[in-house]
């Protein structure tokens, strides 16, 4: 790539793009909702939430100066992030708490970028974050899932028209905001049946002596606030 091309790309990434028409924003939201509510569809789209969930654990572990050993993503949409360090204390608590709120917080950050017209920056941020996750993935299924997701984001940002890029960006953010809540609901259902004794919420309960159900409530509250705030920003944009 020539120097002038690099300069053009940088200006595009840091520049401001026009907001799409309102029908595109609303249609993107409707499609995102259709990708979350039906169970037959959710069993596939949930993989995207798992990437964000495990990425949240991994990023927080690094920020808390824990040693990150890798991420595994499984075909049943479960995942595992392994880090080492103190098995107690604020660093461990924040690392354990980051997973379930990561998709919603990522969606809220994306909505904030879109309100300021930074569509290209949003798409490239997705590509960069997926690349960071890919480096830490330690199994084949996880690597393929992250690689395909990143390739789609890159292709849209590089080859897509302005309308295609805008529609994709709004679709991705709507999906993160809406999808962030469903895993929390599913978690509590499993806990009620005694099927998730080692869930993030129960680990946090053992670490902090705060009941796991209160951690689930916190996860849900954060996701709900992100959806309400981010959704309002998207509609206003």
C-alpha positions, 0 to 999 in steps of 0.5 A, spaced: 500 500 500 502 506 498 503 512 503 498 516 500 493 510 500 495 509 508 494 517 509 487 516 506 485 510 510 487 513 516 483 519 514 477 515 513 478 511 520 479 518 524 473 522 520 466 522 521 461 519 516 454 520 515 448 517 519 444 512 515 437 513 513 432 512 519 429 506 515 436 502 515 437 503 523 430 501 524 431 495 520 438 493 523 435 493 530 429 488 527 434 483 524 438 484 530 432 482 535 431 476 530 438 474 531 437 473 538 430 471 540 428 465 536 432 459 539 434 456 533 437 462 530 440 464 537 444 457 538 448 460 532 449 467 533 450 466 541 457 464 538 458 472 537 456 473 544 461 468 547 467 471 543 465 478 546 464 474 553 471 471 553 474 477 550 472 481 556 475 476 561 481 476 557 482 484 557 480 485 564 485 479 566 491 483 562 489 490 565 489 487 572 496 484 571 494 477 571 498 472 566 493 470 560 494 463 558 489 463 552 482 462 550 478 456 548 471 457 544 467 451 543 461 449 538 456 448 544 457 456 544 461 455 551 468 458 552 473 458 557 479 463 559 485 461 563 489 466 567 493 466 573 495 470 579 492 471 585 486 467 586 482 472 590 482 480 591 480 485 586 483 483 580 480 476 580 473 479 582 473 484 576 476 478 571 470 474 573 465 479 573 467 482 566 464 476 562 457 477 562 457 485 561 462 485 556 457 484 550 453 490 553 459 494 554 462 493 547 455 495 544 454 501 548 461 503 546 459 502 539 453 506 540 457 512 542 462 512 536 456 511 532 452 517 535 459 521 533 459 518 526 465 514 527 462 508 523 469 506 520 473 507 526 467 502 529 468 497 524 476 497 525 476 497 532 472 490 531 477 488 527 482 490 532 479 487 538 478 480 534 485 480 532 487 480 539 482 475 541 485 470 535 492 471 538 490 468 544 485 462 542 488 456 543 483 451 539 481 450 532 474 451 532 475 458 536 480 460 531 476 459 525 470 462 529 474 468 530 477 468 524 471 468 520 468 474 524 474 478 523 474 477 516 467 479 515 468 485 519 474 487 515 471 485 508 465 490 510 469 496 512 474 495 506 469 493 500 462 495 502 459 501 500 457 507 505 450 504 506 452 497 507 458 499 512 453 503 516 447 498 516 452 493 518 455 497 523 448 499 526 446 491 526 453 489 530 451 494 535 444 493 536 446 485 536 451 486 542 446 491 546 440 486 545 444 479 545 447 481 552 441 480 556 439 473 554 445 469 556 444 473 563 437 470 563 439 463 561 445 463 566 439 464 572 435 459 569 441 454 569 442 456 576 435 455 579 436 448 576 442 447 579 446 446 573 451 451 573 455 451 580 461 453 577 458 459 573 461 466 573 456 468 578 457 463 583 465 463 583 464 471 584 459 469 590 465 464 593 470 470 592 466 476 595 461 472 600 455 476 596 450 471 593 451 469 586 443 471 585 446 478 586 451 478 581 446 475 576 442 481 578 448 486 577 449 483 570 442 484 568 442 491 571 448 493 567 445 490 560 439 493 561 442 500 562 446 499 556 441 497 552 436 503 554 442 508 553 445 505 547 438 504 544 436 511 545 443 513 542 442 509 536 435 512 535 437 519 536 443 518 531 
